[in-house]
Each structure stands twice: as structure tokens, then as C-alpha cells.
Amino acid sequence: MLFNRERCEKIMAKHGLDALVAASPDNVLYATNYECVTHWLNKGFQLYSLFSPGHDPVASLIAPSLELDAIVDGDVWVDDIYLFSPFLRGPAQTDAMDQVGRDAKVLSERAHHVGRALDGLVASIESRGLEGARIGVDESGISPLFWWELQQRLPNVDIVYANAIWWKVRMVKTQDEIARLTRASAITEASILEAFRLIKPGVTERTIIDAYHSGVTARGGRSTFCILGSGSRTAQPHALPSDKVIEDGDLIRYDIGCTYGYYHADNARAVVLGTPSAEHNRIYDAMAQGVDDAVNLMRPGADVRDVYKAAMAPGQKLGLENFERFHCGHGIGVSVYDPPVITLADPETSAFLMPSVDGGLEPGMTFSIEVGYYIQGVMGFLCEDTVVVTENGVRRLTGNSKSLDLAAFIA
């Protein structure tokens, strides 16, 4: 199960919430195990879930009739279903239906049918007698118009913003989440290793990128990004795909990701086609050492600020000019960037707008730890590992070589 119910109930109690509504694709998937294709494809699509401990039923899912089959064919744990936006299907005799068709027919007959998603959300709240309750609503996935209408239809409900609350719940991963993250990382690393075997003078960056994407698909993942540059293009943190030819002596840097069951991988390395220069080794060794030092410091109770300082120390010791980073890592899960953020600053007031960590790291938190340095128009480095915090320390989910030597990296 993705949903960390025990943690959610504790956080809700801390905030005095009677119910918690998920509205974004990330949060609805997390809260219910419901994978709604329309919700991921259409950013304006409205779909909700409601969790209200102490009530029966404890949870509701408000989903489109179009995706009725996905509810019964998936691993949804919620039984109280509201179906909106009728989607008619041709009639069929029960004995001619497959099992999904029969299960979907049964669900359709027992579900609540409403006109719109918001109608279902209001009905689920009213059915629990929560018209005067304090309810957290995930503002990240609800349109301003529907937010206003929700307030009008439930004037006595104390509605509070809850996206940050969902983030706090999601900070600590369940075993099912960790299993997906582990598989996603394995897929990325095996795919980039396979793609890098194609590197030789005259091969284009796009050839390597395409090979990576194909490798991810072949291994059951869904490719999300492959940032790859060679030579001076490594200086571009988010280099766009290009047909630049890779030449002997080029530095090659990747930052890659994919999803497995909607859970993300995010890792990075650099290699040199040929013999790395002293400057290559000097800088990249400091980046890799920073990642290792930060990871070695991570354990339950560790302060993210200490982890940040450990990550930055090797590069700072070199005296690299303008070696400053807002963060040296981030949580990872159903979003590429989950909280917590490894930073000295307050993430709640930063561009990330994420909650900070109270009381240090906890077992089950997952991170991508990264340290990079970019020399404008010349070259750039990034080293990134993914780890899960355990009871005694951390377990790495990434294991590709940190050697700059291409042959050693592949071996």
C-alpha cells in the first residue's frame, strides 16, 4: 500500500483536521492507489479522494465513469466510490463479459452517481455529517472556481490549505513505495549503462539519449527525462537534446530519470571519452566525495543542514569560485521533488515552497543527494545518488560507478 495511513492520522490530529482531501494526480494516487490516466494527462481535470478517520466509510474516491474499469482492474483499496460525468457503454450480456467488465458492472451498480466531481466531494462530506468540520483540501489540484464553489456550498466547514500537509504525510515512505523507487533506480542505471556502451568518437548525443529511452521502456519503466551533454554543453544544467557529435576527450554528463508505477528515479554521473584531465578529476572527485560524505552522515535524527554542509565541504575546500547551491538533495517519491529538501535555507519560503523537517531525518525517508558545479560555457559536473533512510543509517538505491573513466564506468 502506498498510503501511510498511521502517519496521516497523526499529522491530521496535529493540525486538528477531521478529514483530508486529495486533488492532485500525485496525491490521489498516493491516497487511494488509483491510477487515473485522464488525471495525469489533463492538468485541469478534477478528481478527488477523501480520508476521514473515525468515520464509516473511512475513505471515498470521486472518479470519472470513463475510468470505471481502471478502478476494478487496479489496486484501489477504497470501497466508497462516487462516479461523475456519465460515460455510456454498449450493452452486453453478463456471460459475454470478461472479469473486468463484470466487476465494473457491479461497481457501477453499487456506486454513488453524481454530475460533477465537486458534487461527489460535497456529497461524501455531507454523508459523514462533516458540514461543520475542519477539512484540509489539497489546493494544488483544485481549480480556483471549484474552491470558491466548495466554500459556498459548505459555508460552515473550516476549509484549510492542505497540499503541504500531504507533503508531510508523504515524507516517510511505505515499503510498497520504496519497492517502486528501488525498481525505478535500477531501470535508469541499467539503461544508461547500456546506452553508454555506444559512446565512441562520432556518435551523437541524441543517439545516446534515444538508446536510454528505449532501454527504460524495454525494462518496464516510463522514461521521464534524460539530460545529457558533452564537451562544453555539460555546462548547461538542463541541456536540451541535440545532435552534437561526441569527440575524443569530451566530458559527458548525464542527469536521468524514469518512473516505475509512477514513482521516480533521479541520478547523475559524468565520464570522459578518453583520459580525464587533472582538472576533470579535481572537480568531479570533490562532487562525488560530497555526495558520499553526505550519505554517510544520514541516519535517523540527522539534521538536513548538517547533511548539506557535508555535501558542500569538499568543493568548498577546493576553493571553487561561485560554488554555491541552494540545495544538495531532495526527497523523491511520486514526485521527482518530494520534501524534505537538503538545504540551509527555509524551504517554505523558497522557490520549492515545501515544508521543512522537524526533528531530523526519519526511517523511510527517501532522497536524491546531489552535488554539482558548472563553469559557464566550459564544462559542468553533477553527481547524484538515491538513498532510503533505515533504522541504522541509509541504503543506496543507486550503484553505478563514479569513475570518470568511461571504460571503468562501463565495467
C-alpha positions as CSV (number, residue, x, y, z in Angstrom):
1,M,0.0,0.0,0.0
2,L,1.3,3.4,-0.9
3,F,-0.7,5.3,1.7
4,N,0.9,5.7,5.1
5,R,-2.3,5.8,7.0
6,E,-0.9,5.8,10.5
7,R,1.3,8.7,9.7
8,C,-1.5,10.6,8.0
9,E,-3.8,10.2,11.1
10,K,-1.1,11.6,13.4
11,I,-0.5,14.6,11.2
12,M,-4.2,15.2,10.8
13,A,-4.6,15.2,14.6
14,K,-1.7,17.6,14.9
15,H,-3.5,20.0,12.6
16,G,-6.9,19.4,14.1
17,L,-8.4,18.0,10.9
18,D,-11.5,15.9,10.7
19,A,-10.9,15.0,7.0
20,L,-8.3,15.4,4.3
21,V,-9.0,15.8,0.6
22,A,-6.5,14.9,-2.1
23,A,-6.9,16.6,-5.5
24,S,-3.7,16.5,-7.5
25,P,-2.7,13.4,-9.5
26,D,0.2,12.7,-7.2
27,N,-1.9,12.9,-4.0
28,V,-4.9,11.0,-5.3
29,L,-2.7,8.2,-6.5
30,Y,-0.9,8.1,-3.2
31,A,-4.1,8.2,-1.1
32,T,-6.0,5.5,-3.0
33,N,-3.7,3.6,-5.3
34,Y,-6.0,4.8,-8.1
35,E,-4.1,5.4,-11.4
36,C,-6.3,7.6,-13.5
37,V,-4.8,8.2,-16.9
38,T,-7.1,11.2,-17.6
39,H,-5.9,12.8,-14.4
40,W,-2.3,12.6,-15.4
41,L,-2.9,13.8,-19.0
42,N,-5.3,16.7,-18.3
43,K,-3.9,19.1,-15.8
44,G,-7.2,20.9,-15.4
45,F,-9.1,17.7,-14.7
46,Q,-10.9,17.5,-11.3
47,L,-10.8,14.3,-9.3
48,Y,-10.7,13.8,-5.6
49,S,-10.4,11.5,-2.7
50,L,-11.5,12.0,0.9
51,F,-9.9,10.4,4.0
52,S,-11.8,10.8,7.3
53,P,-10.5,8.6,10.2
54,G,-13.2,7.8,12.7
55,H,-16.0,7.7,10.1
56,D,-17.5,4.9,8.2
57,P,-16.6,4.6,5.4
58,V,-13.1,5.9,6.2
59,A,-12.4,7.0,2.7
60,S,-14.1,7.9,-0.6
61,L,-12.9,8.2,-4.2
62,I,-14.6,10.5,-6.6
63,A,-13.7,9.3,-10.1
64,P,-15.0,9.7,-13.7
65,S,-17.2,7.0,-15.1
66,L,-14.9,6.9,-18.1
67,E,-12.2,5.2,-16.0
68,L,-14.5,2.8,-14.1
69,D,-12.6,-0.2,-15.4
70,A,-9.3,1.2,-14.1
71,I,-10.7,1.1,-10.5
72,V,-11.6,-2.6,-10.6
73,D,-8.6,-3.6,-12.7
74,G,-6.1,-1.8,-10.4
75,D,-5.3,-2.0,-6.7
76,V,-7.6,0.6,-5.3
77,W,-8.3,0.0,-1.6
78,V,-11.2,2.5,-1.2
79,D,-14.7,1.0,-1.4
80,D,-16.9,4.1,-1.2
81,I,-16.9,5.3,-4.8
82,Y,-18.6,8.3,-6.4
83,L,-18.8,8.3,-10.2
84,F,-19.2,11.5,-12.1
85,S,-19.7,12.5,-15.7
86,P,-21.7,9.6,-17.1
87,F,-19.9,7.6,-19.9
88,L,-22.2,5.2,-21.6
89,R,-21.1,1.8,-22.9
90,G,-22.8,-0.5,-25.3
91,P,-24.9,-3.2,-23.6
92,A,-23.6,-6.7,-23.3
93,Q,-24.9,-9.9,-21.7
94,T,-23.1,-10.7,-18.4
95,D,-22.0,-14.1,-19.7
96,A,-20.2,-12.5,-22.6
97,M,-18.2,-10.0,-20.4
98,D,-14.7,-10.6,-19.2
99,Q,-13.9,-10.4,-15.5
100,V,-13.1,-6.7,-15.5
101,G,-16.3,-6.0,-17.4
102,R,-18.4,-7.9,-14.8
103,D,-16.6,-6.3,-11.9
104,A,-17.1,-2.8,-13.4
105,K,-20.8,-3.5,-13.9
106,V,-21.1,-4.5,-10.2
107,L,-19.2,-1.4,-9.1
108,S,-21.3,0.9,-11.3
109,E,-24.5,-0.6,-9.7
110,R,-23.4,0.0,-6.1
111,A,-21.5,3.3,-6.6
112,H,-23.0,6.8,-6.0
113,H,-23.6,8.6,-9.3
114,V,-23.2,12.4,-9.4
115,G,-23.0,15.0,-12.1
116,R,-19.5,16.5,-11.4
117,A,-16.5,15.7,-9.3
118,L,-17.3,18.6,-6.9
119,D,-20.8,17.2,-6.4
120,G,-19.3,13.9,-5.3
121,L,-16.9,15.6,-3.0
122,V,-19.7,17.6,-1.3
123,A,-21.9,14.5,-1.1
124,S,-19.1,12.5,0.6
125,I,-18.5,15.3,3.1
126,E,-22.3,15.6,3.9
127,S,-22.7,11.8,4.1
128,R,-20.3,11.8,7.1
129,G,-22.0,14.8,8.8
130,L,-18.9,17.0,8.4
131,E,-20.8,20.2,7.4
132,G,-19.3,21.9,10.5
133,A,-15.9,20.2,10.5
134,R,-12.3,21.3,9.8
135,I,-11.2,19.8,6.5
136,G,-7.9,20.1,4.7
137,V,-8.2,20.4,0.9
138,D,-5.3,19.9,-1.4
139,E,-5.2,23.2,-3.2
140,S,-2.6,22.0,-5.8
141,G,-5.2,20.1,-7.7
142,I,-8.5,22.0,-7.3
143,S,-9.4,24.9,-9.6
144,P,-10.0,28.3,-8.1
145,L,-13.6,28.2,-9.3
146,F,-14.3,24.9,-7.7
147,W,-12.5,26.1,-4.5
148,W,-14.9,29.0,-4.4
149,E,-17.9,26.9,-5.1
150,L,-16.9,24.4,-2.3
151,Q,-16.8,27.3,0.2
152,Q,-20.3,28.5,-1.0
153,R,-21.9,25.0,-0.7
154,L,-20.3,24.2,2.6
155,P,-20.3,27.6,4.4
156,N,-19.8,26.2,7.9
157,V,-16.9,24.0,7.0
158,D,-13.5,25.3,8.1
159,I,-11.5,24.7,4.8
160,V,-7.8,24.9,5.1
161,Y,-5.0,24.6,2.5
162,A,-3.6,21.1,2.7
163,N,-1.0,20.4,-0.1
164,A,1.8,21.0,2.5
165,I,0.1,18.5,4.8
166,W,0.0,15.9,2.1
167,W,3.7,16.5,1.6
168,K,4.4,16.0,5.2
169,V,2.5,12.7,5.1
170,R,4.4,11.6,2.0
171,M,7.8,12.4,3.6
172,V,8.0,8.9,5.1
173,K,7.6,6.1,2.5
174,T,5.9,2.8,2.9
175,Q,7.5,-0.5,1.8
176,D,5.5,-0.5,-1.4
177,E,6.7,3.0,-2.2
178,I,10.3,2.0,-1.5
179,A,10.0,-1.1,-3.7
180,R,8.8,1.1,-6.7
181,L,11.6,3.6,-6.1
182,T,14.2,0.8,-6.0
183,R,12.9,-0.6,-9.3
184,A,12.9,2.8,-10.9
185,S,16.5,3.4,-9.9
186,A,17.6,0.0,-11.2
187,I,15.9,0.7,-14.5
188,T,17.6,4.1,-15.0
189,E,21.1,2.8,-14.2
190,A,20.9,-0.3,-16.3
191,S,19.5,1.7,-19.2
192,I,22.2,4.4,-19.1
193,L,24.9,1.8,-18.7
194,E,23.6,0.0,-21.8
195,A,23.4,3.4,-23.7
196,F,26.9,4.4,-22.7
197,R,28.4,1.3,-24.4
198,L,27.5,3.0,-27.7
199,I,29.7,6.0,-26.9
200,K,32.7,6.5,-29.3
201,P,34.0,9.4,-31.4
202,G,31.4,10.4,-34.0
203,V,28.3,9.2,-32.1
204,T,25.8,12.0,-31.4
205,E,24.3,12.9,-28.1
206,R,20.8,12.2,-29.4
207,T,21.8,8.6,-30.2
208,I,22.8,8.0,-26.6
209,I,19.6,9.7,-25.4
210,D,17.4,7.6,-27.6
211,A,19.1,4.4,-26.5
212,Y,18.5,5.4,-22.9
213,H,14.8,6.0,-23.5
214,S,14.5,2.7,-25.4
215,G,16.2,0.9,-22.6
216,V,13.9,2.3,-19.9
217,T,10.8,1.2,-21.9
218,A,12.3,-2.3,-22.5
219,R,12.7,-2.7,-18.8
220,G,9.2,-1.8,-17.9
221,G,9.7,1.8,-16.9
222,R,8.4,5.1,-18.3
223,S,11.1,7.4,-19.3
224,T,10.7,11.0,-18.0
225,F,13.9,12.8,-18.7
226,C,17.5,12.3,-20.0
227,I,19.6,15.4,-19.7
228,L,22.8,14.6,-21.5
229,G,25.6,16.9,-22.7
230,S,29.1,16.5,-24.0
231,G,32.1,18.9,-24.1
232,S,31.1,22.5,-23.3
233,R,27.4,21.5,-23.3
234,T,28.0,19.9,-19.9
235,A,28.0,23.4,-18.5
236,Q,24.2,23.6,-19.2
237,P,22.5,22.2,-16.1
238,H,19.4,21.3,-18.2
239,A,20.8,20.9,-21.7
240,L,18.2,20.2,-24.4
241,P,18.6,17.2,-26.7
242,S,21.0,17.9,-29.6
243,D,22.8,16.2,-32.5
244,K,26.2,17.4,-31.3
245,V,28.8,14.8,-32.1
246,I,30.8,13.4,-29.2
247,E,34.5,13.7,-29.7
248,D,37.6,12.1,-28.2
249,G,38.4,13.8,-24.9
250,D,34.9,15.1,-24.3
251,L,33.4,15.2,-20.8
252,I,29.9,13.6,-20.9
253,R,27.4,14.3,-18.1
254,Y,24.0,12.8,-17.6
255,D,21.1,13.5,-15.3
256,I,18.4,10.9,-15.8
257,G,15.0,9.8,-14.6
258,C,12.1,7.5,-15.2
259,T,9.1,6.2,-13.3
260,Y,8.0,2.7,-12.3
261,G,4.5,2.6,-11.1
262,Y,4.5,6.4,-11.1
263,Y,7.5,6.5,-8.7
264,H,10.6,8.3,-9.8
265,A,14.3,7.8,-10.2
266,D,16.7,10.7,-10.4
267,N,20.5,10.1,-10.6
268,A,23.6,11.6,-12.3
269,R,27.2,10.9,-13.2
270,A,29.9,12.2,-15.5
271,V,32.5,10.4,-17.6
272,V,35.3,11.3,-20.1
273,L,35.7,9.7,-23.5
274,G,39.5,9.2,-23.3
275,T,41.7,10.3,-20.5
276,P,40.3,12.6,-17.9
277,S,42.4,15.8,-17.3
278,A,43.7,16.8,-13.9
279,E,41.0,19.5,-13.7
280,H,38.3,17.0,-14.6
281,N,39.4,14.7,-11.7
282,R,40.0,17.5,-9.3
283,I,36.4,18.9,-9.6
284,Y,34.5,15.7,-10.1
285,D,36.2,13.9,-7.2
286,A,35.0,16.7,-4.9
287,M,31.4,16.4,-6.2
288,A,31.4,12.6,-5.7
289,Q,33.1,12.9,-2.3
290,G,30.5,15.4,-1.3
291,V,27.7,13.0,-2.2
292,D,29.4,10.2,-0.3
293,D,30.1,12.3,2.8
294,A,26.5,13.5,2.9
295,V,25.1,10.0,2.5
296,N,27.5,8.6,5.2
297,L,26.1,11.2,7.6
298,M,22.5,10.3,7.0
299,R,20.6,8.4,9.7
300,P,17.5,8.8,11.9
301,G,17.7,12.2,13.7
302,A,20.3,13.7,11.4
303,D,19.7,17.4,10.6
304,V,19.4,18.2,6.9
305,R,21.6,21.3,7.5
306,D,24.4,19.0,8.6
307,V,23.9,16.8,5.5
308,Y,24.0,19.9,3.3
309,K,27.3,21.1,4.9
310,A,28.9,17.7,4.4
311,A,27.9,17.7,0.8
312,M,29.4,21.1,0.1
313,A,32.6,20.7,2.2
314,P,34.9,19.0,-0.4
315,G,34.0,21.6,-3.1
316,Q,34.5,24.4,-0.7
317,K,37.8,23.1,0.3
318,L,39.0,23.3,-3.3
319,G,38.2,27.0,-3.3
320,L,35.9,26.7,-6.4
321,E,34.7,30.1,-7.5
322,N,31.0,30.7,-7.0
323,F,30.5,27.2,-5.6
324,E,27.1,27.9,-4.0
325,R,24.0,25.8,-4.2
326,F,20.5,26.3,-2.7
327,H,20.2,22.6,-2.0
328,C,22.2,19.4,-2.1
329,G,19.3,17.0,-2.5
330,H,15.6,16.5,-2.2
331,G,13.1,13.9,-1.3
332,I,11.9,11.6,-4.1
333,G,8.7,9.6,-4.5
334,V,5.6,10.0,-6.5
335,S,7.1,13.4,-7.4
336,V,10.7,13.9,-8.5
337,Y,10.9,16.6,-5.9
338,D,9.3,15.5,-2.7
339,P,10.2,17.0,0.7
340,P,12.4,17.2,2.6
341,V,14.9,19.5,0.8
342,I,18.6,19.2,1.9
343,T,19.3,22.9,2.4
344,L,20.4,25.6,5.0
345,A,17.5,27.8,3.9
346,D,13.8,27.7,4.8
347,P,12.2,25.6,2.0
348,E,8.8,27.0,2.9
349,T,9.8,30.5,1.7
350,S,11.9,29.3,-1.2
351,A,11.1,28.5,-4.8
352,F,10.3,25.0,-3.7
353,L,7.5,26.0,-1.3
354,M,7.9,22.7,0.6
355,P,7.6,22.0,4.3
356,S,10.7,21.9,6.4
357,V,11.7,18.9,8.6
358,D,11.0,18.9,12.3
359,G,13.1,16.6,14.4
360,G,15.6,15.4,11.9
361,L,15.5,12.5,9.4
362,E,13.2,9.5,9.9
363,P,13.4,5.9,8.7
364,G,11.6,5.5,5.4
365,M,12.6,9.0,4.1
366,T,14.0,8.7,0.6
367,F,16.4,11.2,-1.0
368,S,18.3,12.1,-4.1
369,I,21.6,13.6,-2.9
370,E,23.3,15.7,-5.5
371,V,26.3,18.0,-5.8
372,G,27.2,19.8,-9.0
373,Y,29.4,22.6,-10.3
374,Y,29.0,24.4,-13.6
375,I,31.6,26.7,-15.3
376,Q,29.7,28.8,-17.8
377,G,30.2,27.8,-21.4
378,V,33.1,25.5,-20.5
379,M,32.1,22.4,-18.5
380,G,29.9,21.1,-15.8
381,F,29.7,18.2,-13.3
382,L,26.9,16.6,-11.4
383,C,26.9,13.5,-9.1
384,E,23.7,12.2,-7.7
385,D,22.7,9.1,-5.7
386,T,19.3,8.0,-4.3
387,V,19.1,6.5,-0.8
388,V,16.5,5.4,1.7
389,V,17.0,6.2,5.4
390,T,16.9,3.0,7.5
391,E,16.8,2.4,11.3
392,N,20.6,2.3,11.4
393,G,21.7,4.6,8.5
394,V,20.9,4.5,4.8
395,R,20.6,2.1,1.9
396,R,21.7,3.2,-1.5
397,L,19.3,2.6,-4.4
398,T,22.0,3.6,-6.9
399,G,25.2,1.9,-7.6
400,N,26.7,3.0,-11.0
401,S,30.4,3.7,-10.9
402,K,31.6,7.2,-10.0
403,S,34.7,6.8,-12.2
404,L,35.3,9.5,-14.8
405,D,37.0,6.8,-17.0
406,L,34.4,5.6,-19.5
407,A,35.8,2.1,-19.7
408,A,35.8,1.8,-15.9
409,F,32.3,3.2,-15.7
410,I,31.0,0.6,-18.1
411,A,33.0,-2.3,-16.5
